[in-house]
Amino acid sequence: MKSNISEIETNQDYQNTYIDLILVKLLGWEKSEHVVYKYFRQAVNYGTAEIQCAGYPGGRLATKALRDAQAISNIISKGYIGTSDSKFTTPWIGYDDHSSEGVWIWSDGGTTNLNTTEWIQGQPDNAGGEENCGHIWFATLAKLQINDDQCDEHHYYICEVDK
């Protein structure tokens, strides 16, 4: 039993070192209460963004960071989210309805916190029957608003890793 506990502690130490030294100090990721996250200024389609995020151990398109008031405040204050319809200020997030049309799921399985994240008015609308991927459209104070878009469109993206 002691060996298993030591193994778990070693794995947790490795994860903490990976997050603190590699992601935060070397690669410039931001910390919030439950995750570290980074805004990537590379316009790619949704599938590529998912793959890029998954390239970091434990990585995925942002989900928890968008339900964290501290992270949202930081994302807005750094200007990562714009107030106009530009592919470069409306990043992909881990939110889609691939599994079932009209049933939107966060990539971490979490639920939306409507105090911090909501759809823009009239969305999702699945325009042309082809909008299945979520991106942040607009930010006001401490609230992010989501829009659905065609998954092959190119946007910047936000990745995260659990702490």
C-alpha positions in Angstrom: 0.0 0.0 0.0 2.8 2.4 0.9 4.3 1.9 -2.6 1.0 2.9 -4.2 0.8 6.1 -2.1 4.3 7.0 -2.9 3.6 6.5 -6.6 0.5 8.7 -6.4 2.5 11.4 -4.6 5.3 11.2 -7.2 2.8 11.5 -10.0 1.2 14.6 -8.3 4.7 16.1 -7.8 5.5 15.5 -11.5 2.2 17.2 -12.5 2.8 20.2 -10.2 6.4 20.5 -11.6 5.1 20.2 -15.2 2.5 22.9 -14.6 4.7 25.3 -12.6 8.0 25.0 -14.4 7.1 24.1 -17.9 3.7 25.5 -18.7 3.7 28.6 -16.5 7.3 29.7 -16.2 8.7 28.5 -19.6 5.6 28.6 -21.9 3.7 31.6 -20.4 0.5 29.8 -19.3 -1.8 31.6 -16.9 -3.0 30.2 -13.5 -6.5 30.2 -12.2 -8.0 28.4 -9.2 -8.4 25.0 -10.9 -6.6 25.2 -14.2 -3.8 26.7 -16.1 -4.6 28.1 -19.6 -3.2 29.8 -22.6 -4.5 31.9 -25.5 -2.9 30.8 -28.8 -2.6 33.3 -31.5 -2.7 30.8 -34.4 -5.9 30.7 -36.5 -6.9 27.1 -37.0 -10.1 25.0 -37.4 -11.8 23.4 -34.4 -10.4 20.0 -34.9 -6.8 21.3 -35.2 -7.3 23.4 -32.0 -8.5 20.2 -30.2 -5.4 18.3 -31.4 -3.0 21.2 -30.5 -4.4 21.4 -26.9 -4.3 17.6 -26.5 -0.6 17.8 -27.3 0.0 19.0 -23.8 -0.4 16.3 -21.2 -3.9 16.7 -19.8 -4.7 19.5 -22.3 -8.0 20.3 -23.9 -9.8 23.3 -25.4 -10.8 25.7 -22.6 -13.8 24.7 -20.5 -13.2 25.2 -16.7 -11.3 28.5 -17.3 -14.5 29.8 -18.8 -16.5 29.0 -15.7 -13.9 30.6 -13.4 -14.5 34.3 -12.7 -10.8 35.0 -12.0 -9.7 33.4 -15.3 -12.5 35.3 -17.2 -11.4 38.6 -15.7 -7.8 37.9 -16.7 -8.8 36.8 -20.2 -10.8 40.0 -20.7 -8.3 42.4 -19.1 -5.5 41.1 -21.4 -7.6 41.8 -24.5 -7.7 38.1 -25.6 -11.4 38.6 -26.3 -12.6 41.4 -28.4 -15.8 43.3 -28.9 -16.1 42.7 -32.6 -16.6 39.8 -35.0 -13.0 39.0 -35.8 -11.7 35.5 -36.1 -8.7 36.6 -34.1 -10.6 37.9 -31.0 -13.3 35.2 -31.0 -11.4 32.0 -29.9 -12.5 28.4 -30.1 -13.4 26.8 -26.8 -14.2 23.2 -25.8 -17.9 23.4 -26.4 -19.7 21.5 -29.3 -22.8 19.5 -30.3 -20.9 16.8 -32.3 -22.6 14.0 -30.4 -26.1 15.1 -30.9 -27.4 18.1 -32.8 -28.5 20.8 -30.4 -27.1 19.1 -27.3 -24.0 21.3 -26.4 -21.4 19.6 -24.3 -18.2 21.0 -22.7 -15.2 18.9 -23.6 -14.6 18.2 -19.9 -18.2 17.1 -19.3 -18.9 20.1 -17.1 -22.0 22.3 -17.2 -22.4 25.9 -18.1 -22.3 28.5 -15.3 -24.8 31.0 -16.6 -23.4 33.6 -14.2 -20.2 33.8 -16.3 -21.0 32.2 -19.7 -24.0 32.4 -22.0 -25.0 32.3 -25.6 -25.3 35.6 -27.5 -28.9 36.5 -28.3 -30.4 34.2 -30.9 -27.7 31.6 -30.6 -27.1 28.8 -31.2 -28.8 28.9 -34.5 -26.9 26.3 -36.5 -27.0 28.6 -39.5 -26.9 26.6 -42.7 -27.2 23.4 -40.7 -23.4 23.4 -40.3 -22.6 25.3 -37.0 -21.5 22.7 -34.4 -18.5 24.3 -32.6 -18.5 27.0 -30.0 -16.3 30.1 -29.8 -16.4 33.1 -27.6 -18.0 36.0 -29.5 -18.0 38.9 -27.1 -17.1 39.9 -23.6 -18.8 42.4 -21.3 -17.4 43.0 -17.9 -17.1 39.5 -16.3 -19.4 37.6 -18.8 -18.4 35.8 -21.9 -20.9 35.2 -24.7 -20.7 32.1 -27.0 -21.7 31.7 -30.6 -21.8 28.6 -32.8 -19.8 28.5 -35.9 -18.8 26.1 -38.7 -16.0 23.9 -37.3 -13.8 24.4 -40.4 -13.7 28.1 -39.9 -10.3 29.4 -38.5 -10.1 31.1 -35.1 -7.5 31.5 -32.4 -8.1 29.2 -29.4 -7.7 28.8 -25.7 -6.2 25.6 -24.1 -6.2 24.5 -20.5 -4.7 21.8 -18.2 -6.2 20.9 -14.8 -4.0 21.7 -11.8 
